[in-house]
């Protein structure tokens, strides 16, 4: 090896990029303490906060590459740790940085900034702080979503961010309806796509329509019942047209939205009747048993799985309950509303979803989990599998797999020898 370099963190552009490129310490909260010598938690927290302050400063850097890397590193930290106290003191600075990056950045930087805005509101929860963040960022997000000259990826990220941040704030019913209308104006263009002869609503825009539809569906779950009825009347007869879309994600989004609309309709009216039920169930059954040779096997498998559940929801009013484990706790997802909400937050939190379900007060309120379960260090240690035990388990599993595959290979190989 060569001589070691003395790199001052955050001192210049090259050093900052190198420092920010991999923020592996944030990827898993357990990585700070797992199976190593005892660490001074206060010193570790100070070190973490020092790094985060550096990343916040770098969101104002002249280099777009540096700004984007800083945004991505902050996203990793916010998704894997609860940093409420740290963020409260720097909320205004973070909001200003995000606003500047969304307004002036290019596509990738705008996407990263929109993702950070979501996580900022998730950290703050549904309080005054989040309201102020949304008052600042809401108009900027709407402007990008409706801007036909902006990149599709940036508009898609801003549509998702708009839905999630509005869901978290939710106090102003007028703002809720305004946001839903903004998202409706985007995805409703997909209804006319087949009839559009000018090619304006092309498949190029489909990803944007999918994100807008899913964000709108999330907001529908917190609407008053009288507004829910209006939206069901407006969209229930139009949504089935999206089931014929060439894009798999649009078909799935439309199917899951239909299942959720039927669930809400039956909650508001036990005798709810849908006129075109036979035609709809025929479409759903075709998608649940699709054998189209022109589609990839993975896509067909995913589509069949989703539409079997959608068909059961529409036809039989049934939902296949799922169980989510996090730490010592269990959560049952037993309806489409809960499933839609869980999938949305899982998408933005990624591997940090379980940690936030355990520790984030806002998310625990959303899923009615009560206050966080407090566990002492001794209990946590008994629950944790050591690195050595994991190694033994993986070795045994690997050997069993190898033996099973060897038998299969022997059977296949026994068809004659060629020399």
N, C-alpha and C positions, 0 to 999 in steps of 0.2 A: 504494500500500500504506500501511497504517497504521503506527503506531509499533511497533517490535519489543517483544515482552514478554520479561521475564526470568523464565523458568520454572525453578524448582529441581526437578530430578528427584526423585521419590519424596517430595516435601515435604508434599503434601496429596493428598486423594482425586482431585480433578479433574485435577491435573497427572499423577498416576500413571496414570489411565485413558488420558489423551491419549498419554502416553509408551508405554504398553503396547499400545495398540490395533493397531499395526502393527509387527511385529518383522521387517521385510523383510531386514535384514542377516543373519538366521539362515537364510533360506530356501535359500540356495545358498552353500556354502563358498567357491566361486570368486568370489563377489560382493565379497569383501573386497579382492581384489588385481587383479581382471581389467582389463587394458588401461589401468590408471591409472598415476600416478607411483608410484615405489617407496615402500612404506609401512613404517614402523618396526613390525616384527612384535611386539616386546615391548610397545610402547605400545598396539597394537591389542588384544593379549591382555589387558592391564590394563584397557582400556576395556570389553571384553566382560565380564570378571569383575566389574567395578564394576556393570554393568547387571544381571548375573545375581544378585548379592548383593541388589540392590534388589528384584528380582522375588521372591526367596525371602522377604524381609521382608514383602512385600505379600501373600503367601499367608496371612498372619495378620491382614489388615486386617478392619475391621468390615463393610465393604461387600462383599456377595456378588459384585457386578459386578467390583470390583477384584480380588478373590481369583481369580475365574475367568479374568480377563484375564492375571493373573500366571502362572497354571498353563499357559495356552495359550502364553505367550511362552517359558516354560521348556521346554515340549514342542518348540517350534520349534528352540530352541537345541540340545537334547539329540539331536534327530533329525538335525541337520546338522553337528554337530561332535563330536569325541572329547574329552570333558572329565573324564577319569577322575581326575586329580590334584585338580582343583577340587572334584569331587563327594565324593571320599573324606573330605575335611576337613569336609564339611557333610552327610554321609549321615544322621546322626541327626536333624538339624533338618528335612531334606527328608522323611524318613520320617514324623516327627511331624506335619508340615504336611499331607501326603497323607492320613494316617489321620484327622486332624481334619476335613478337607474331605469325605472319604467318609462319615464318621459323621454330620456335622451339616449338610452342604450339601444344596442342592436338586438336582434331576436333572442339569442341565447342568454344575454344579460337580463332582458325583460322577463324571460321565463324563470330564471333563478330568483329575481327580485320578487316576482309574484308568488313563487313557492315560499320564500322567506316571510312574506306578508301573512300567508296562511298560518305558518308556524308561530309567528309573533302573536296573532290573535288567539291561537290555541293555548299558548303559554299564559296570556293575560286573562283568558276566560271571559265570561259575559258581564264585565263591569264597565265602569266609566272609561277606563283606559282604552278598552277595545272600541268603545263608541267613538272616542276621539281619533283613534287610528283609522277607523272606517270613514269618518267624516272627511279626513284628509285624502285617503287613498280611493274611496268609492268612486268619486267623479273621474279620477284618472283611469281607473280600471274600466269604467263604462265607456270612456272615450276610446280606449284601445280596442275593446270588444267590438265597437260599432265602426271602427276605422277600416274601411275596405283596402286601404293602402298598406296597413301594417301586415307583418308576416302572420301566416295562419297559426304557427306554433305559439307566437306571442299572444294572439287573440284567444287561442284555446286555453293557455295558462291563466290569462286574466279572467276568462269566463268561469273557470273552476274556482279561482281565488275569490271572485265576486260572490259566488254562491256560498262558499264556506264562511267567509268573513261576515256576510249578512246573516247567515244561520246562527253564528256565535253571538252577534250583537242583538238582533231580533226585537228590541224594545219598541222601535218606531215602526208601526204597522204600515204607514205611508211609504216608508223607505223599502219595506219588504215587498209591497206590491209594485213599486217602481222598478226594483231590481228584477223581479220576476217578469215584468213586461219587457225589460231590456233583453233578457235571455230568451223569452218567447219569440221576439222579433228575429232572433238569429235562427233558432232551430225550426221555426215554422216555414222557413224557406225550403227546407227539405221536403215538405209536403208537395210542393209544386214542381219538384225536380224533374219528374218523369214527363211533365207537360211543358217543361221549359225548352223551347226550340233554340234559344240563343246560347245555351250552355253556360249560363251565369252560375247556376247552382250545380257545379260539377263535383266529381268525386274528390277534387282537390279540397273542397270546403267541408267534406263529410266529417273529418276529425273535429272541426269546430262545432258542427251541429250536434255531434255526440256529446261533447263536453258541456255545451249549453243546455241540452236536454237533461243530462244527469244533474247539473247544478240546479236547474229549475225544479226537478223532481225532489231534490233534497229540501228545497224551500217549501214545496207543497206540503211536506210532512208536518210543518209547524204553522200552517195557515188555519184560521178559524173555519169551522165547518161550512158556514154559508159561502165562503170564498172557494172552498174545496169543491162544493157542488157546482159552482159556476165553471170552474176549470175542467171538471169532469165532462160537463155538457159541451164545452168548447173543443176538447181534445180527444175524447174517447172514440169518436167516429173517424177521426183523421189519423190517429196513431197507427192503426193496422196497415195503412199504406206503406209505412216504413219497414214493415216485415219483408217486403220484396226487394229491399235495397241490396246492392251488390256487396256492400261492406259488412263484414261479419259483426264488427263492434256496433254498428248502427242497428242491425237486426236484434242483437242481444239487448242493447239499451232500450229499444222500443218495446221488446217483449217484457223486460223487467219493469218498465214504467207502466205497461198495461196491467201487469199483475198487481202492482201497487195501487193503481187507480181503482181496480175492481175491489181490492181490500178496503180502501177508504170509502168507496161507494156503498159497500155492504155494511160498513160501520154506521154511516149516516142514515141508511135505509135498509132494514133487514129484508124487505121485499123488492129490492132493486132488480129491475129487469132490463136486459140489454137486447135490443131488437135483432141485431145481426149475429146473435150468439152462434148459430150453426156455421155460418161462413167463417167466423173468427176461429172457432175450435178446429175447423177443417184446416185452416192455414197453420195454426199452432201445431197440430198433429203432423202435418207435412214436414215442418221444420224439426220436430222432435224425432222423426224417422228418416231424415234426409239422407239419401244415398247418392247424391250427385257426384259423378266421377270427376267433374272438373274442379272440385274443391279439395283442398288439402285434407289429409286424414285427421290432423290435429284440430283443424277448424271444425270439421264435421263432428268430431267427438265432443268438443267444447259446446258447440251449438245444440247437439242432441241433449246433453246433460242439462243445460240451462232451460231449454224449451219443454223438457219433461216436467220440470218444476213449475214453469209458467202455466202449462196446460192443466196441471193438477190444481193450481190456484184459481184459474178462471172457471174450470169445469166443476171441480169438486170442493172448492173453498178450503183446500188443504195446503199446509206449508211444512216442508221437511225440516224439523228443528235441528239446528247445528249447535255444537258446544265449543266455546273458546276457553282455553286454559291460559291463565297468567299468574305466575307464582303459585300460591296455595289456593287461589280462587278460581271459580268457574262462572262463565256467563252463558246463558242460553239465548240464542237468536231464534225467536219463534214467530216472527212475522216479517213481511216485506219491508215495512217502514224501518224496523230495527236493522234489517240486513242492508238496506240502502245507506243508512247512516254509518254503520260499521265499515262497509266497503269504502265509503268516501274518506273517512279519517285514516283507514289503513293505507290507502293510496298515498296520502301525503306524509304520514309518519313512518311508513315502511317498517323496518325491523324494530323501531322504537315504540310501536303500537302497544305491545304488552307492558312495557315500562310505564307508559302514560296511563293505561287502564288501571295500573296499580297505584299510581301516585298523583295523577292530574285531577284536581277537584272538579274542574269543568266537565271533563269526559265522564267521570264517575257520576255526575249529576245527570248527564245526557242519557246514560244507560242505567240509571237508577241503581247504582251499586253501593250507595251510602258512602260514609267517610272512609279514607284509606285505612287498610288493615295495618296496624303497627306490629312489627315483628322485631324481637330483640336479636342481637348478633348471634347468640347461641342457636336459636331456632333456625336462622338463615343458614348457619354453617351445617346443621344436620340435614337440611333440605338439599344442599348443594352437592353435586357429584364431583369428586376430585378429577383432576386431569388424568391421573394414572388409571382410575376406574373407567373413565371414558375410553382410554387407550385400550384397555383389556376388552371392553365391550365391542369396540370397533374391530379389533383383531379377530375376535370370535366370529363376528358377523361376516367379516371378509373371508375367513376360512370356510364357513358354511356356504357362502355364495359360490366360492371357487369350486367346492366339491359338487354342488348342484349343477353348475355349468359344465363341469368336466363330464358328468354322466350324460348330459344332453349332447355334448360334442361326440362322445363315444358312439351314441346311437346314430348320429348323423354320418359319422365317418365310416360306419360299417356297411358300405354299399359297394365294396369292391376296390381293388388296388390297381393302380395304373403305373407302369414303369416305362 
